[in-house]
Amino acid sequence: MKYNFDKVIDRKKSGSLKWGILKKAYDDDSIIPLWVADMDFEVPKKVQNALIKRAKHPIYGYPYRTEEFYQSLINWFRKKYQLTLDKTNIFYAPGVVPAIYISILAFTKPEDKIIVQTPVYYPFFQSVENTGRTLLINKLKLEDQKYTFDFENLYEIADKNTKALLFCSPHNPIGRVWDSEELKKLIHFCIEKNILIISDEIHADLILGNKVHIPTLGVYPEAKDIVITLTAPNKTFNIAGLTSANVIIFNEELGKKYQKTLDGLGLGVSNVFSIPAQIAAYNEGEEWLKQLISYLRENYLYLKKRLERTPKIKLFPIEATYLAWLDCRDLNLSDEQLSSFFIKDAKLLLNEGRQFGSGGEGFMRLNFATSRKILKEAMDRLEIAYKKRFE
């Protein structure tokens, strides 16, 4: 079946956060939203059908996660990542961000310190601060448009009270797919320092380049004892609104701690629609995903070509995700002025780079998971605003 990712779907009156906020926040619904990380594409038909079938049953009581639910994830990981999971390794969370909070509460104490590598998805450092832990910033090194780990700084900041590292793989917002040697070195550091890795791998299926995503817990056999993997079909199949995630834990004691904390917070019951959605997505969504990746690659190349016309806005190489990291520092604008330029001059809503912490200043994050028509209109607007302001 050929899927039509060029199809433009009006989302303004669908309750969409991405599209619905424009009128309320900016009093201008002509702005094109290229911010929050969901896609403007229809989900796979098999997923739609599974949801419709479940919705037709007139009772929406408490669900349970079936054997088929667990097996869908087990099969996906075996096929995609050559990793063997067991049902006992899989725990529930109502989303990856809640999973981060639950993990922090389960595995650390208020007096503990947690490392976050910026610039990074902003709930990382918010979760540390909101749970009363001490935030340690390990800023990624940037050289020649490539981010790498700063191990020298890691060894400087880690002490006996440093108990966890929040990790993003593939990385949001910079689009890196970490290679084997980088991961091995990071695992070695965390084993040496007795630091737990809480690894957000929700973008793992969205690899745009030639590199292969390596699950952090699969780097070394020993990694399984110190890595908590957070994953979900949400980004891959555009079902984030169903608020569900899978937490993979191999260490039995850590699994018990996680489950106890989850139960203590009263968050252990799944969304009734998320169960059939995951089953359909993982069991029958692979062809849709293959075509999606092809379309995203084409959008990325289109974006790259169009940004050649605005040379002071540089597109970083993207290895994964549908989120472009734009270096706007040559525009010589403050972060406030940069945001104003995109919203008021170009009529585009992007995520400000400073939202992602230290190192994000002067950058913007652009979501290009939309139809080519909308992306073209967005680039036309940007080009006109750029030439009017900077040429």
QUIPE-V256782 format. One record per backbone hydrogen bond with DSSP energy under -0.5 kcal/mol. CO is the residue of the C=O (numbers start at 1). NH is the residue of the N-H. If there is no record, write none. Layout:
BEGIN
co->CO nh->NH
co->CO nh->NH
END
This chain:
BEGIN
co->1 nh->3
co->3 nh->5
co->4 nh->7
co->7 nh->9
co->9 nh->11
co->11 nh->14
co->11 nh->16
co->16 nh->20
co->17 nh->21
co->19 nh->22
co->20 nh->24
co->21 nh->25
co->22 nh->26
co->22 nh->28
co->23 nh->27
co->28 nh->31
co->31 nh->33
co->32 nh->34
co->32 nh->349
co->34 nh->367
co->36 nh->38
co->44 nh->47
co->44 nh->48
co->45 nh->49
co->46 nh->50
co->47 nh->51
co->48 nh->52
co->49 nh->53
co->50 nh->54
co->51 nh->55
co->52 nh->56
co->53 nh->57
co->54 nh->57
co->64 nh->66
co->66 nh->70
co->67 nh->71
co->68 nh->72
co->69 nh->73
co->70 nh->74
co->71 nh->75
co->72 nh->76
co->73 nh->77
co->74 nh->78
co->75 nh->79
co->76 nh->80
co->77 nh->81
co->77 nh->83
co->78 nh->82
co->83 nh->85
co->86 nh->89
co->87 nh->90
co->89 nh->91
co->89 nh->249
co->91 nh->247
co->93 nh->95
co->93 nh->245
co->95 nh->99
co->96 nh->100
co->97 nh->101
co->98 nh->102
co->99 nh->103
co->100 nh->104
co->101 nh->105
co->102 nh->106
co->103 nh->107
co->104 nh->108
co->109 nh->112
co->112 nh->134
co->113 nh->163
co->113 nh->164
co->114 nh->136
co->115 nh->166
co->116 nh->118
co->116 nh->138
co->118 nh->140
co->121 nh->124
co->122 nh->126
co->123 nh->127
co->124 nh->128
co->125 nh->129
co->126 nh->130
co->127 nh->131
co->128 nh->133
co->129 nh->132
co->133 nh->135
co->134 nh->114
co->135 nh->137
co->136 nh->116
co->136 nh->138
co->137 nh->139
co->141 nh->143
co->141 nh->148
co->143 nh->146
co->146 nh->143
co->148 nh->141
co->149 nh->151
co->150 nh->154
co->151 nh->155
co->152 nh->156
co->153 nh->157
co->154 nh->158
co->159 nh->162
co->161 nh->113
co->161 nh->163
co->163 nh->196
co->164 nh->115
co->165 nh->167
co->165 nh->198
co->166 nh->117
co->167 nh->200
co->171 nh->173
co->171 nh->175
co->172 nh->121
co->175 nh->319
co->175 nh->320
co->176 nh->170
co->176 nh->171
co->176 nh->178
co->179 nh->183
co->180 nh->184
co->181 nh->185
co->182 nh->186
co->183 nh->187
co->184 nh->188
co->185 nh->189
co->186 nh->190
co->187 nh->191
co->188 nh->192
co->189 nh->193
co->190 nh->194
co->190 nh->195
co->191 nh->194
co->196 nh->165
co->196 nh->198
co->197 nh->199
co->197 nh->228
co->198 nh->167
co->198 nh->200
co->199 nh->201
co->199 nh->230
co->200 nh->169
co->201 nh->204
co->203 nh->206
co->205 nh->207
co->206 nh->208
co->206 nh->321
co->213 nh->215
co->215 nh->218
co->216 nh->219
co->220 nh->223
co->220 nh->224
co->221 nh->224
co->222 nh->225
co->223 nh->226
co->223 nh->227
co->224 nh->250
co->224 nh->251
co->226 nh->197
co->227 nh->229
co->228 nh->199
co->229 nh->231
co->229 nh->248
co->230 nh->201
co->231 nh->246
co->233 nh->237
co->234 nh->238
co->234 nh->239
co->234 nh->240
co->239 nh->242
co->240 nh->243
co->245 nh->93
co->246 nh->231
co->246 nh->248
co->247 nh->91
co->247 nh->249
co->248 nh->229
co->251 nh->255
co->252 nh->256
co->253 nh->257
co->254 nh->258
co->255 nh->259
co->256 nh->260
co->257 nh->261
co->258 nh->262
co->259 nh->263
co->260 nh->264
co->261 nh->265
co->262 nh->267
co->263 nh->266
co->271 nh->274
co->271 nh->275
co->272 nh->276
co->273 nh->277
co->274 nh->278
co->275 nh->279
co->276 nh->280
co->277 nh->281
co->278 nh->282
co->279 nh->283
co->280 nh->284
co->281 nh->285
co->285 nh->289
co->286 nh->290
co->287 nh->291
co->288 nh->292
co->289 nh->293
co->290 nh->294
co->291 nh->295
co->292 nh->296
co->293 nh->297
co->294 nh->298
co->295 nh->299
co->296 nh->300
co->297 nh->301
co->298 nh->302
co->299 nh->303
co->300 nh->304
co->301 nh->305
co->302 nh->306
co->303 nh->307
co->305 nh->308
co->306 nh->309
co->307 nh->310
co->310 nh->313
co->312 nh->314
co->312 nh->330
co->314 nh->316
co->314 nh->327
co->317 nh->319
co->319 nh->208
co->319 nh->209
co->322 nh->324
co->322 nh->368
co->324 nh->326
co->324 nh->366
co->325 nh->316
co->325 nh->327
co->326 nh->328
co->326 nh->364
co->327 nh->314
co->328 nh->331
co->329 nh->332
co->334 nh->338
co->335 nh->339
co->336 nh->340
co->337 nh->341
co->338 nh->342
co->339 nh->343
co->340 nh->344
co->340 nh->345
co->341 nh->345
co->341 nh->346
co->342 nh->348
co->347 nh->32
co->348 nh->350
co->349 nh->34
co->351 nh->365
co->352 nh->355
co->353 nh->356
co->354 nh->357
co->356 nh->119
co->356 nh->120
co->357 nh->360
co->360 nh->363
co->362 nh->328
co->363 nh->353
co->364 nh->326
co->364 nh->366
co->365 nh->351
co->366 nh->324
co->366 nh->368
co->368 nh->370
co->369 nh->40
co->371 nh->375
co->372 nh->376
co->373 nh->377
co->374 nh->378
co->375 nh->379
co->376 nh->380
co->377 nh->381
co->378 nh->382
co->379 nh->383
co->380 nh->384
co->381 nh->385
co->382 nh->386
co->383 nh->387
co->384 nh->388
co->385 nh->389
co->386 nh->390
co->387 nh->391
END
